[in-house]
Structure formats: C-alpha cells, structure tokens
Amino acid sequence: ENIKGDPNADLVLTPPGDGPKGPAVVEEDEGLYNSAGVEVKPEFPGGMAKFYKFIENNYNVPSDSPGGKVFIQFVVEKDGSLTDIKVLRDIGYGTGKEAERVLRKSPKWTPAEQNGKKVRCSYQLPITLQAPQED
C-alpha cells in the first residue's frame, strides 16, 4: 500500500555511514530540568538542614529588616555549581541582594540526575528571615 507522509515535514538527511549500522552518537543533555521532575534531585552537601545552617551562618540580616520570606531560584549545573541566581520575591531592605551574595558563596551541590546522567536543574526555595532582635 502507499502511505503518504507529511509534505511539510522537515527533511532529515543522514550522512553516509551514520545509518543504522553507523557509529552511535551519544548526545549530551543540555536541557534544563525542574527539580520536581528529575529522578534524583540536586542536593546541598549534607542535605537541606546543612544548607539552612550555611545560610544562617553566612546571611547578614539587615538591621532594619522586618523579617519574612525571600524566595530564590537558581540552576544547579552538572558540575554542582549554582548559576542564574534570581530573587523571585523580596521583602526589601537589601534582603534579596544578600541572599544572592550568600548563594554565590555556596559550596558545590550534588547535581540532579535523569536516566543515570547528570543534568542541569532549576531549584526554588524560600529563605525565612527573623527580624533582628533589639537589645
């Protein structure tokens, strides 16, 4: 029988020798995954309790901050470094900039994995700030 194809489909040419019997090409996955959709989530060395301890030890709460939550987003790269650090919601008083500064000091994370391979992964989390106590 005759089977009609899509006349608007892209034409894909396979170079000689790279057909079914040619060499297999392993493609690097450069996509960006969401932490909710990966098999192995990225992790701070020692877990999230250690991450929040790192934040507590390195974050300088501005003296006039009322306290609250700063929501941040970043990408954990395949090598565990953090890039594309963004403040999604800030309470003002320089709290967002301070969150960015502290994250840039973060040690490398264990990267996310999908299908047994390390992948780039976006991650979002809140940082809860206590208002400074007056003496």
N, CA, C and O atoms as CSV, one atom per row, in Angstrom:
chain,resi,resn,atom,element,x,y,z
A,1,GLU,N,N,0.830,-1.177,0.000
A,1,GLU,CA,C,0.000,0.000,0.000
A,1,GLU,C,C,0.875,1.240,0.000
A,1,GLU,O,O,2.039,1.200,0.399
A,2,ASN,N,N,0.313,2.305,-0.439
A,2,ASN,CA,C,1.024,3.579,-0.404
A,2,ASN,C,C,0.670,4.324,0.874
A,2,ASN,O,O,-0.502,4.429,1.236
A,3,ILE,N,N,1.696,4.845,1.561
A,3,ILE,CA,C,1.483,5.641,2.763
A,3,ILE,C,C,1.987,7.032,2.467
A,3,ILE,O,O,3.141,7.226,2.083
A,4,LYS,N,N,1.113,7.989,2.649
A,4,LYS,CA,C,1.505,9.363,2.383
A,4,LYS,C,C,2.114,9.975,3.636
A,4,LYS,O,O,1.594,9.799,4.738
A,5,GLY,N,N,3.215,10.692,3.461
A,5,GLY,CA,C,3.868,11.393,4.562
A,5,GLY,C,C,3.389,12.825,4.637
A,5,GLY,O,O,2.523,13.244,3.869
A,6,ASP,N,N,3.945,13.557,5.548
A,6,ASP,CA,C,3.609,14.966,5.726
A,6,ASP,C,C,4.461,15.784,4.758
A,6,ASP,O,O,5.683,15.816,4.902
A,7,PRO,N,N,3.846,16.448,3.772
A,7,PRO,CA,C,4.634,17.215,2.809
A,7,PRO,C,C,5.327,18.421,3.443
A,7,PRO,O,O,6.247,18.979,2.845
A,8,ASN,N,N,4.904,18.837,4.646
A,8,ASN,CA,C,5.519,19.978,5.316
A,8,ASN,C,C,6.570,19.569,6.345
A,8,ASN,O,O,7.132,20.431,7.021
A,9,ALA,N,N,6.846,18.280,6.476
A,9,ALA,CA,C,7.806,17.809,7.477
A,9,ALA,C,C,9.217,18.234,7.084
A,9,ALA,O,O,9.529,18.374,5.901
A,10,ASP,N,N,10.078,18.440,8.107
A,10,ASP,CA,C,11.474,18.784,7.857
A,10,ASP,C,C,12.182,17.584,7.235
A,10,ASP,O,O,11.939,16.438,7.614
A,11,LEU,N,N,13.043,17.861,6.292
A,11,LEU,CA,C,13.816,16.820,5.638
A,11,LEU,C,C,15.064,16.561,6.467
A,11,LEU,O,O,15.838,17.482,6.728
A,12,VAL,N,N,15.266,15.329,6.878
A,12,VAL,CA,C,16.431,14.962,7.682
A,12,VAL,C,C,17.318,14.072,6.838
A,12,VAL,O,O,16.912,12.993,6.407
A,13,LEU,N,N,18.526,14.535,6.607
A,13,LEU,CA,C,19.479,13.751,5.831
A,13,LEU,C,C,20.462,13.076,6.765
A,13,LEU,O,O,20.996,13.709,7.676
A,14,THR,N,N,20.700,11.800,6.544
A,14,THR,CA,C,21.665,11.059,7.338
A,14,THR,C,C,22.927,10.903,6.501
A,14,THR,O,O,22.880,10.352,5.401
A,15,PRO,N,N,24.068,11.390,7.021
A,15,PRO,CA,C,25.310,11.231,6.253
A,15,PRO,C,C,25.628,9.763,6.031
A,15,PRO,O,O,25.260,8.920,6.848
A,16,PRO,N,N,26.317,9.441,4.917
A,16,PRO,CA,C,26.669,8.054,4.659
A,16,PRO,C,C,27.472,7.474,5.817
A,16,PRO,O,O,28.346,8.137,6.376
A,17,GLY,N,N,27.170,6.240,6.167
A,17,GLY,CA,C,27.907,5.557,7.229
A,17,GLY,C,C,27.341,5.809,8.607
A,17,GLY,O,O,27.740,5.139,9.559
A,18,ASP,N,N,26.420,6.756,8.752
A,18,ASP,CA,C,25.846,7.035,10.059
A,18,ASP,C,C,24.425,6.500,10.174
A,18,ASP,O,O,23.666,6.934,11.041
A,19,GLY,N,N,24.069,5.581,9.323
A,19,GLY,CA,C,22.742,4.988,9.358
A,19,GLY,C,C,22.632,4.000,10.497
A,19,GLY,O,O,23.365,4.106,11.480
A,20,PRO,N,N,21.722,3.031,10.382
A,20,PRO,CA,C,21.512,2.060,11.450
A,20,PRO,C,C,22.770,1.277,11.801
A,20,PRO,O,O,22.910,0.818,12.935
A,21,LYS,N,N,23.679,1.117,10.858
A,21,LYS,CA,C,24.890,0.349,11.146
A,21,LYS,C,C,26.082,1.257,11.439
A,21,LYS,O,O,27.173,0.764,11.725
A,22,GLY,N,N,25.891,2.580,11.371
A,22,GLY,CA,C,26.987,3.531,11.590
A,22,GLY,C,C,27.273,3.704,13.069
A,22,GLY,O,O,26.645,3.058,13.908
A,23,PRO,N,N,28.229,4.583,13.395
A,23,PRO,CA,C,28.598,4.785,14.804
A,23,PRO,C,C,27.467,5.442,15.587
A,23,PRO,O,O,26.741,6.291,15.069
A,24,ALA,N,N,27.336,5.033,16.838
A,24,ALA,CA,C,26.317,5.625,17.702
A,24,ALA,C,C,26.862,6.933,18.261
A,24,ALA,O,O,28.021,7.013,18.668
A,25,VAL,N,N,26.027,7.938,18.277
A,25,VAL,CA,C,26.415,9.234,18.808
A,25,VAL,C,C,25.678,9.437,20.126
A,25,VAL,O,O,24.450,9.372,20.173
A,26,VAL,N,N,26.429,9.683,21.191
A,26,VAL,CA,C,25.822,9.943,22.486
A,26,VAL,C,C,25.713,11.455,22.632
A,26,VAL,O,O,26.717,12.167,22.654
A,27,GLU,N,N,24.485,11.927,22.732
A,27,GLU,CA,C,24.268,13.368,22.845
A,27,GLU,C,C,24.266,13.779,24.307
A,27,GLU,O,O,23.687,13.100,25.155
A,28,GLU,N,N,24.917,14.894,24.592
A,28,GLU,CA,C,24.877,15.470,25.928
A,28,GLU,C,C,23.510,16.126,26.111
A,28,GLU,O,O,23.013,16.791,25.202
A,29,ASP,N,N,22.911,15.945,27.266
A,29,ASP,CA,C,21.625,16.555,27.556
A,29,ASP,C,C,21.882,17.940,28.126
A,29,ASP,O,O,22.332,18.073,29.264
A,30,GLU,N,N,21.598,18.967,27.344
A,30,GLU,CA,C,21.825,20.344,27.779
A,30,GLU,C,C,20.528,21.005,28.221
A,30,GLU,O,O,20.498,22.209,28.479
A,31,GLY,N,N,19.453,20.223,28.309
A,31,GLY,CA,C,18.168,20.783,28.717
A,31,GLY,C,C,18.197,21.206,30.174
A,31,GLY,O,O,19.082,20.813,30.934
A,32,LEU,N,N,17.221,22.009,30.549
A,32,LEU,CA,C,17.091,22.459,31.927
A,32,LEU,C,C,15.876,21.775,32.522
A,32,LEU,O,O,14.759,21.947,32.032
A,33,TYR,N,N,16.084,21.007,33.567
A,33,TYR,CA,C,15.014,20.264,34.219
A,33,TYR,C,C,14.519,21.028,35.439
A,33,TYR,O,O,15.240,21.851,36.003
A,34,ASN,N,N,13.292,20.753,35.838
A,34,ASN,CA,C,12.734,21.287,37.058
A,34,ASN,C,C,13.027,20.282,38.159
A,34,ASN,O,O,12.969,19.077,37.911
A,35,SER,N,N,13.337,20.730,39.353
A,35,SER,CA,C,13.687,19.805,40.433
A,35,SER,C,C,12.549,18.838,40.760
A,35,SER,O,O,12.796,17.752,41.284
A,36,ALA,N,N,11.305,19.221,40.458
A,36,ALA,CA,C,10.169,18.340,40.740
A,36,ALA,C,C,10.090,17.184,39.751
A,36,ALA,O,O,9.429,16.183,40.029
A,37,GLY,N,N,10.757,17.303,38.592
A,37,GLY,CA,C,10.604,16.293,37.556
A,37,GLY,C,C,11.832,15.453,37.284
A,37,GLY,O,O,11.893,14.788,36.250
A,38,VAL,N,N,12.815,15.456,38.174
A,38,VAL,CA,C,14.011,14.645,37.937
A,38,VAL,C,C,14.011,13.436,38.855
A,38,VAL,O,O,13.402,13.442,39.925
A,39,GLU,N,N,14.703,12.406,38.414
A,39,GLU,CA,C,14.772,11.174,39.206
A,39,GLU,C,C,15.552,11.385,40.502
A,39,GLU,O,O,15.132,10.925,41.564
A,40,VAL,N,N,16.691,12.084,40.415
A,40,VAL,CA,C,17.497,12.383,41.598
A,40,VAL,C,C,17.610,13.900,41.696
A,40,VAL,O,O,18.172,14.547,40.813
A,41,LYS,N,N,17.075,14.459,42.770
A,41,LYS,CA,C,17.087,15.922,42.941
A,41,LYS,C,C,18.485,16.412,43.319
A,41,LYS,O,O,19.260,15.676,43.929
A,42,PRO,N,N,18.804,17.659,42.955
A,42,PRO,CA,C,20.083,18.220,43.396
A,42,PRO,C,C,20.064,18.368,44.914
A,42,PRO,O,O,19.005,18.537,45.517
A,43,GLU,N,N,21.249,18.304,45.524
A,43,GLU,CA,C,21.282,18.376,46.981
A,43,GLU,C,C,22.528,19.107,47.456
A,43,GLU,O,O,23.624,18.923,46.925
A,44,PHE,N,N,22.331,19.937,48.469
A,44,PHE,CA,C,23.439,20.607,49.139
A,44,PHE,C,C,24.246,19.539,49.873
A,44,PHE,O,O,23.663,18.581,50.383
A,45,PRO,N,N,25.571,19.676,49.941
A,45,PRO,CA,C,26.365,18.672,50.660
A,45,PRO,C,C,25.892,18.541,52.110
A,45,PRO,O,O,25.955,19.499,52.881
A,46,GLY,N,N,25.424,17.361,52.468
A,46,GLY,CA,C,24.933,17.122,53.820
A,46,GLY,C,C,23.433,17.290,53.975
A,46,GLY,O,O,22.898,17.033,55.053
A,47,GLY,N,N,22.736,17.719,52.918
A,47,GLY,CA,C,21.282,17.833,52.976
A,47,GLY,C,C,20.797,19.251,53.246
A,47,GLY,O,O,21.591,20.169,53.450
A,48,MET,N,N,19.484,19.409,53.244
A,48,MET,CA,C,18.876,20.732,53.370
A,48,MET,C,C,19.067,21.330,54.764
A,48,MET,O,O,19.147,22.550,54.900
A,49,ALA,N,N,19.140,20.501,55.789
A,49,ALA,CA,C,19.387,21.048,57.133
A,49,ALA,C,C,20.745,21.748,57.155
A,49,ALA,O,O,20.883,22.818,57.747
A,50,LYS,N,N,21.737,21.152,56.515
A,50,LYS,CA,C,23.065,21.773,56.431
A,50,LYS,C,C,23.011,23.033,55.564
A,50,LYS,O,O,23.722,23.999,55.839
A,51,PHE,N,N,22.176,23.034,54.516
A,51,PHE,CA,C,22.043,24.215,53.667
A,51,PHE,C,C,21.509,25.393,54.490
A,51,PHE,O,O,22.052,26.496,54.428
A,52,TYR,N,N,20.452,25.152,55.255
A,52,TYR,CA,C,19.888,26.236,56.048
A,52,TYR,C,C,20.855,26.675,57.149
A,52,TYR,O,O,20.849,27.844,57.534
A,53,LYS,N,N,21.674,25.774,57.656
A,53,LYS,CA,C,22.718,26.146,58.621
A,53,LYS,C,C,23.757,27.032,57.929
A,53,LYS,O,O,24.238,28.002,58.514
A,54,PHE,N,N,24.103,26.691,56.671
A,54,PHE,CA,C,25.030,27.508,55.877
A,54,PHE,C,C,24.455,28.916,55.708
A,54,PHE,O,O,25.172,29.903,55.872
A,55,ILE,N,N,23.162,29.009,55.379
A,55,ILE,CA,C,22.508,30.308,55.219
A,55,ILE,C,C,22.563,31.073,56.543
A,55,ILE,O,O,22.917,32.252,56.574
A,56,GLU,N,N,22.214,30.401,57.616
A,56,GLU,CA,C,22.198,31.037,58.936
A,56,GLU,C,C,23.578,31.592,59.310
A,56,GLU,O,O,23.677,32.681,59.874
A,57,ASN,N,N,24.623,30.855,58.999
A,57,ASN,CA,C,25.984,31.262,59.356
A,57,ASN,C,C,26.540,32.363,58.457
A,57,ASN,O,O,27.458,33.076,58.860
A,58,ASN,N,N,26.001,32.515,57.243
A,58,ASN,CA,C,26.583,33.450,56.285
A,58,ASN,C,C,25.694,34.636,55.929
A,58,ASN,O,O,26.175,35.620,55.367
A,59,TYR,N,N,24.420,34.556,56.245
A,59,TYR,CA,C,23.480,35.609,55.865
A,59,TYR,C,C,23.496,36.715,56.913
A,59,TYR,O,O,23.319,36.457,58.104
A,60,ASN,N,N,23.707,37.934,56.468
A,60,ASN,CA,C,23.672,39.105,57.351
A,60,ASN,C,C,22.324,39.790,57.181
A,60,ASN,O,O,22.095,40.476,56.185
A,61,VAL,N,N,21.436,39.608,58.143
A,61,VAL,CA,C,20.108,40.213,58.068
A,61,VAL,C,C,20.252,41.721,58.277
A,61,VAL,O,O,20.796,42.156,59.291
A,62,PRO,N,N,19.767,42.518,57.324
A,62,PRO,CA,C,19.844,43.974,57.500
A,62,PRO,C,C,19.135,44.395,58.791
A,62,PRO,O,O,18.084,43.852,59.130
A,63,SER,N,N,19.710,45.357,59.504
A,63,SER,CA,C,19.196,45.751,60.825
A,63,SER,C,C,17.772,46.296,60.784
A,63,SER,O,O,17.046,46.212,61.775
A,64,ASP,N,N,17.366,46.858,59.632
A,64,ASP,CA,C,16.022,47.427,59.550
A,64,ASP,C,C,15.016,46.484,58.892
A,64,ASP,O,O,13.894,46.889,58.590
A,65,SER,N,N,15.415,45.215,58.667
A,65,SER,CA,C,14.529,44.240,58.025
A,65,SER,C,C,13.410,43.830,58.976
A,65,SER,O,O,13.659,43.574,60.155
A,66,PRO,N,N,12.167,43.765,58.464
A,66,PRO,CA,C,11.049,43.351,59.311
A,66,PRO,C,C,10.939,41.834,59.458
A,66,PRO,O,O,10.101,41.356,60.223
A,67,GLY,N,N,11.757,41.074,58.750
A,67,GLY,CA,C,11.629,39.620,58.743
A,67,GLY,C,C,10.628,39.196,57.683
A,67,GLY,O,O,9.872,40.024,57.175
A,68,GLY,N,N,10.617,37.930,57.351
A,68,GLY,CA,C,9.723,37.409,56.321
A,68,GLY,C,C,10.441,36.392,55.466
A,68,GLY,O,O,11.467,35.847,55.871
A,69,LYS,N,N,9.905,36.133,54.283
A,69,LYS,CA,C,10.486,35.122,53.395
A,69,LYS,C,C,10.982,35.752,52.107
A,69,LYS,O,O,10.301,36.570,51.488
A,70,VAL,N,N,12.182,35.352,51.720
A,70,VAL,CA,C,12.757,35.723,50.434
A,70,VAL,C,C,12.727,34.451,49.596
A,70,VAL,O,O,13.271,33.425,50.004
A,71,PHE,N,N,12.096,34.515,48.430
A,71,PHE,CA,C,12.041,33.349,47.549
A,71,PHE,C,C,13.105,33.489,46.475
A,71,PHE,O,O,13.187,34.513,45.797
A,72,ILE,N,N,13.923,32.447,46.322
A,72,ILE,CA,C,15.015,32.485,45.364
A,72,ILE,C,C,14.922,31.313,44.395
A,72,ILE,O,O,14.333,30.275,44.695
A,73,GLN,N,N,15.518,31.511,43.231
A,73,GLN,CA,C,15.579,30.466,42.213
A,73,GLN,C,C,17.001,30.461,41.672
A,73,GLN,O,O,17.631,31.511,41.542
A,74,PHE,N,N,17.502,29.263,41.358
A,74,PHE,CA,C,18.829,29.144,40.779
A,74,PHE,C,C,18.909,27.857,39.989
A,74,PHE,O,O,18.011,27.018,40.054
A,75,VAL,N,N,19.992,27.705,39.241
A,75,VAL,CA,C,20.221,26.493,38.465
A,75,VAL,C,C,21.416,25.772,39.073
A,75,VAL,O,O,22.471,26.368,39.286
A,76,VAL,N,N,21.238,24.480,39.352
A,76,VAL,CA,C,22.346,23.633,39.774
A,76,VAL,C,C,22.893,23.000,38.495
A,76,VAL,O,O,22.220,22.198,37.848
A,77,GLU,N,N,24.114,23.371,38.147
A,77,GLU,CA,C,24.730,22.873,36.917
A,77,GLU,C,C,25.195,21.426,37.094
A,77,GLU,O,O,25.174,20.891,38.202
A,78,LYS,N,N,25.613,20.805,36.000
A,78,LYS,CA,C,26.072,19.412,36.027
A,78,LYS,C,C,27.276,19.225,36.939
A,78,LYS,O,O,27.487,18.140,37.482
A,79,ASP,N,N,28.076,20.293,37.109
A,79,ASP,CA,C,29.250,20.189,37.980
A,79,ASP,C,C,28.927,20.578,39.431
A,79,ASP,O,O,29.818,20.579,40.281
A,80,GLY,N,N,27.655,20.909,39.720
A,80,GLY,CA,C,27.234,21.249,41.070
A,80,GLY,C,C,27.290,22.732,41.392
A,80,GLY,O,O,26.852,23.145,42.465
A,81,SER,N,N,27.821,23.543,40.481
A,81,SER,CA,C,27.877,24.986,40.740
A,81,SER,C,C,26.487,25.601,40.573
A,81,SER,O,O,25.629,25.048,39.885
A,82,LEU,N,N,26.279,26.750,41.210
A,82,LEU,CA,C,24.998,27.451,41.130
A,82,LEU,C,C,25.128,28.623,40.172
A,82,LEU,O,O,26.062,29.419,40.272
A,83,THR,N,N,24.176,28.725,39.235
A,83,THR,CA,C,24.162,29.823,38.273
A,83,THR,C,C,22.747,30.386,38.191
A,83,THR,O,O,21.822,29.855,38.806
A,84,ASP,N,N,22.588,31.450,37.437
A,84,ASP,CA,C,21.273,32.076,37.200
A,84,ASP,C,C,20.507,32.312,38.498
A,84,ASP,O,O,19.314,32.022,38.583
A,85,ILE,N,N,21.195,32.835,39.500
A,85,ILE,CA,C,20.560,33.093,40.794
A,85,ILE,C,C,19.637,34.303,40.649
A,85,ILE,O,O,20.061,35.379,40.230
A,86,LYS,N,N,18.363,34.103,41.006
A,86,LYS,CA,C,17.370,35.169,40.887
A,86,LYS,C,C,16.532,35.229,42.154
A,86,LYS,O,O,16.242,34.210,42.780
A,87,VAL,N,N,16.154,36.440,42.513
A,87,VAL,CA,C,15.231,36.634,43.626
A,87,VAL,C,C,13.838,36.721,43.033
A,87,VAL,O,O,13.559,37.619,42.239
A,88,LEU,N,N,12.958,35.800,43.405
A,88,LEU,CA,C,11.591,35.791,42.891
A,88,LEU,C,C,10.686,36.706,43.698
A,88,LEU,O,O,9.812,37.378,43.149
A,89,ARG,N,N,10.906,36.725,45.013
A,89,ARG,CA,C,10.126,37.612,45.872
A,89,ARG,C,C,11.025,38.082,47.008
A,89,ARG,O,O,11.689,37.292,47.678
A,90,ASP,N,N,11.021,39.371,47.194
A,90,ASP,CA,C,11.925,40.017,48.135
A,90,ASP,C,C,11.090,40.792,49.140
A,90,ASP,O,O,9.996,41.251,48.812
A,91,ILE,N,N,11.593,40.943,50.363
A,91,ILE,CA,C,10.877,41.766,51.341
A,91,ILE,C,C,11.492,43.155,51.459
A,91,ILE,O,O,11.091,43.954,52.305
A,92,GLY,N,N,12.474,43.433,50.596
A,92,GLY,CA,C,13.100,44.752,50.597
A,92,GLY,C,C,14.256,44.826,51.577
A,92,GLY,O,O,14.708,43.805,52.096
A,93,TYR,N,N,14.726,46.021,51.823
A,93,TYR,CA,C,15.795,46.288,52.788
A,93,TYR,C,C,17.123,45.604,52.425
A,93,TYR,O,O,17.983,45.426,53.288
A,94,GLY,N,N,17.292,45.223,51.157
A,94,GLY,CA,C,18.536,44.566,50.735
A,94,GLY,C,C,18.577,43.071,50.990
A,94,GLY,O,O,19.620,42.440,50.822
A,95,THR,N,N,17.447,42.495,51.394
A,95,THR,CA,C,17.430,41.067,51.738
A,95,THR,C,C,17.659,40.173,50.522
A,95,THR,O,O,18.306,39.132,50.638
A,96,GLY,N,N,17.142,40.561,49.368
A,96,GLY,CA,C,17.319,39.766,48.149
A,96,GLY,C,C,18.769,39.760,47.688
A,96,GLY,O,O,19.309,38.715,47.325
A,97,LYS,N,N,19.395,40.930,47.704
A,97,LYS,CA,C,20.803,41.021,47.299
A,97,LYS,C,C,21.693,40.203,48.236
A,97,LYS,O,O,22.659,39.579,47.796
A,98,GLU,N,N,21.363,40.210,49.517
A,98,GLU,CA,C,22.137,39.433,50.481
A,98,GLU,C,C,21.956,37.932,50.219
A,98,GLU,O,O,22.912,37.167,50.344
A,99,ALA,N,N,20.745,37.506,49.858
A,99,ALA,CA,C,20.504,36.100,49.527
A,99,ALA,C,C,21.351,35.692,48.318
A,99,ALA,O,O,21.948,34.615,48.311
A,100,GLU,N,N,21.399,36.555,47.297
A,100,GLU,CA,C,22.232,36.276,46.120
A,100,GLU,C,C,23.694,36.156,46.509
A,100,GLU,O,O,24.386,35.245,46.054
A,101,ARG,N,N,24.173,37.070,47.352
A,101,ARG,CA,C,25.573,37.054,47.773
A,101,ARG,C,C,25.927,35.734,48.471
A,101,ARG,O,O,26.960,35.124,48.194
A,102,VAL,N,N,25.053,35.317,49.372
A,102,VAL,CA,C,25.319,34.084,50.128
A,102,VAL,C,C,25.304,32.869,49.197
A,102,VAL,O,O,26.147,31.982,49.329
A,103,LEU,N,N,24.353,32.820,48.258
A,103,LEU,CA,C,24.295,31.675,47.344
A,103,LEU,C,C,25.531,31.596,46.456
A,103,LEU,O,O,25.965,30.502,46.095
A,104,ARG,N,N,26.099,32.738,46.103
A,104,ARG,CA,C,27.325,32.722,45.292
A,104,ARG,C,C,28.496,32.124,46.072
A,104,ARG,O,O,29.456,31.642,45.471
A,105,LYS,N,N,28.424,32.152,47.403
A,105,LYS,CA,C,29.473,31.568,48.252
A,105,LYS,C,C,29.246,30.072,48.504
A,105,LYS,O,O,30.115,29.400,49.059
A,106,SER,N,N,28.102,29.560,48.106
A,106,SER,CA,C,27.725,28.182,48.413
A,106,SER,C,C,28.725,27.177,47.841
A,106,SER,O,O,29.202,27.338,46.718
A,107,PRO,N,N,29.039,26.139,48.622
A,107,PRO,CA,C,29.848,25.058,48.038
A,107,PRO,C,C,29.049,24.358,46.941
A,107,PRO,O,O,27.833,24.525,46.850
A,108,LYS,N,N,29.728,23.585,46.120
A,108,LYS,CA,C,29.044,22.889,45.025
A,108,LYS,C,C,28.059,21.869,45.579
A,108,LYS,O,O,28.318,21.191,46.573
A,109,TRP,N,N,26.931,21.788,44.904
A,109,TRP,CA,C,25.886,20.837,45.248
A,109,TRP,C,C,26.139,19.520,44.515
A,109,TRP,O,O,26.948,19.461,43.590
A,110,THR,N,N,25.441,18.472,44.935
A,110,THR,CA,C,25.395,17.236,44.167
A,110,THR,C,C,24.369,17.482,43.071
A,110,THR,O,O,23.217,17.787,43.378
A,111,PRO,N,N,24.756,17.357,41.782
A,111,PRO,CA,C,23.809,17.698,40.718
A,111,PRO,C,C,22.650,16.704,40.601
A,111,PRO,O,O,22.707,15.587,41.114
A,112,ALA,N,N,21.612,17.146,39.917
A,112,ALA,CA,C,20.452,16.295,39.647
A,112,ALA,C,C,20.845,15.228,38.633
A,112,ALA,O,O,21.815,15.382,37.890
A,113,GLU,N,N,20.073,14.140,38.616
A,113,GLU,CA,C,20.304,13.075,37.635
A,113,GLU,C,C,18.993,12.674,36.994
A,113,GLU,O,O,17.947,12.614,37.641
A,114,GLN,N,N,19.078,12.404,35.708
A,114,GLN,CA,C,17.941,11.904,34.937
A,114,GLN,C,C,18.483,10.810,34.030
A,114,GLN,O,O,19.453,11.032,33.305
A,115,ASN,N,N,17.874,9.643,34.060
A,115,ASN,CA,C,18.315,8.491,33.266
A,115,ASN,C,C,19.786,8.166,33.518
A,115,ASN,O,O,20.510,7.784,32.598
A,116,GLY,N,N,20.224,8.320,34.770
A,116,GLY,CA,C,21.588,7.971,35.148
A,116,GLY,C,C,22.643,8.983,34.741
A,116,GLY,O,O,23.835,8.725,34.903
A,117,LYS,N,N,22.227,10.137,34.213
A,117,LYS,CA,C,23.190,11.156,33.785
A,117,LYS,C,C,22.949,12.453,34.543
A,117,LYS,O,O,21.811,12.793,34.868
A,118,LYS,N,N,24.020,13.167,34.818
A,118,LYS,CA,C,23.909,14.463,35.479
A,118,LYS,C,C,23.257,15.462,34.525
A,118,LYS,O,O,23.592,15.516,33.342
A,119,VAL,N,N,22.318,16.255,35.057
A,119,VAL,CA,C,21.600,17.234,34.242
A,119,VAL,C,C,21.525,18.565,34.977
A,119,VAL,O,O,21.652,18.630,36.199
A,120,ARG,N,N,21.314,19.633,34.196
A,120,ARG,CA,C,21.083,20.958,34.760
A,120,ARG,C,C,19.673,20.972,35.347
A,120,ARG,O,O,18.751,20.384,34.782
A,121,CYS,N,N,19.515,21.646,36.482
A,121,CYS,CA,C,18.219,21.601,37.146
A,121,CYS,C,C,17.924,22.931,37.837
A,121,CYS,O,O,18.767,23.467,38.556
A,122,SER,N,N,16.716,23.460,37.612
A,122,SER,CA,C,16.317,24.678,38.312
A,122,SER,C,C,15.768,24.298,39.678
A,122,SER,O,O,15.186,23.229,39.861
A,123,TYR,N,N,15.964,25.187,40.618
A,123,TYR,CA,C,15.603,24.913,42.006
A,123,TYR,C,C,15.055,26.199,42.611
A,123,TYR,O,O,15.622,27.273,42.405
A,124,GLN,N,N,13.968,26.101,43.348
A,124,GLN,CA,C,13.385,27.257,44.026
A,124,GLN,C,C,13.219,26.928,45.495
A,124,GLN,O,O,12.883,25.801,45.859
A,125,LEU,N,N,13.459,27.924,46.335
A,125,LEU,CA,C,13.223,27.697,47.756
A,125,LEU,C,C,13.087,29.022,48.481
A,125,LEU,O,O,13.566,30.053,48.010
A,126,PRO,N,N,12.423,28.986,49.648
A,126,PRO,CA,C,12.297,30.187,50.460
A,126,PRO,C,C,13.423,30.247,51.494
A,126,PRO,O,O,13.915,29.218,51.954
A,127,ILE,N,N,13.814,31.453,51.844
A,127,ILE,CA,C,14.713,31.679,52.969
A,127,ILE,C,C,13.908,32.520,53.950
A,127,ILE,O,O,13.514,33.644,53.638
A,128,THR,N,N,13.669,31.975,55.129
A,128,THR,CA,C,12.887,32.678,56.130
A,128,THR,C,C,13.829,33.497,57.010
A,128,THR,O,O,14.793,32.975,57.571
A,129,LEU,N,N,13.531,34.779,57.116
A,129,LEU,CA,C,14.362,35.690,57.908
A,129,LEU,C,C,13.619,36.140,59.153
A,129,LEU,O,O,12.449,36.519,59.095
A,130,GLN,N,N,14.307,36.092,60.261
A,130,GLN,CA,C,13.755,36.624,61.512
A,130,GLN,C,C,14.134,38.089,61.609
A,130,GLN,O,O,15.255,38.461,61.264
A,131,ALA,N,N,13.224,38.919,62.069
A,131,ALA,CA,C,13.556,40.332,62.294
A,131,ALA,C,C,14.634,40.399,63.368
A,131,ALA,O,O,14.574,39.661,64.351
A,132,PRO,N,N,15.612,41.272,63.190
A,132,PRO,CA,C,16.659,41.396,64.192
A,132,PRO,C,C,16.068,41.767,65.554
A,132,PRO,O,O,15.160,42.593,65.645
A,133,GLN,N,N,16.593,41.148,66.601
A,133,GLN,CA,C,16.134,41.428,67.962
A,133,GLN,C,C,16.809,42.688,68.475
A,133,GLN,O,O,18.020,42.856,68.335
A,134,GLU,N,N,16.034,43.552,69.055
A,134,GLU,CA,C,16.626,44.767,69.628
A,134,GLU,C,C,17.045,44.458,71.056
A,134,GLU,O,O,16.329,43.795,71.806
A,135,ASP,N,N,18.208,44.950,71.407
A,135,ASP,CA,C,18.741,44.686,72.743
A,135,ASP,C,C,18.172,45.632,73.775
A,135,ASP,O,O,18.520,45.543,74.953
